[in-house]
Amino acid sequence: MQWQMRWQLRLRGGLSTIGPTRPHSPCRWAEAMAAQGSGGAFEISQRMTAMVGWGATTDFREDWTWDQAAETYALDPDMAARLR
């Protein structure tokens, strides 16, 4: 049981650091991935799937992470069009 709590804390910390640096950086990472076409869209999809899975596993509830992901990929009409 103790190891599970430590594992969840590590994953939760990973969401706080990996989340904002890669999938939410429209200036660099997201633009570079979108420019790669279907391969980049696949990479973005994989990162977002991992974030959702980690969030569910660790009960991660910091809204800014999910809000920023939505703004960067789904609610930005240019980015959404590029990822289709």
Secondary structure, DSSP 8 states (H G I E B T S, - for coil): -HHHHHHHHHHHHHHHHHHHHTTT-TTTHHHHHHHTTHHHHHHHHHHHHHHHHHHHHHT---HHHHHHHIIIIIS-HHHHHHH-
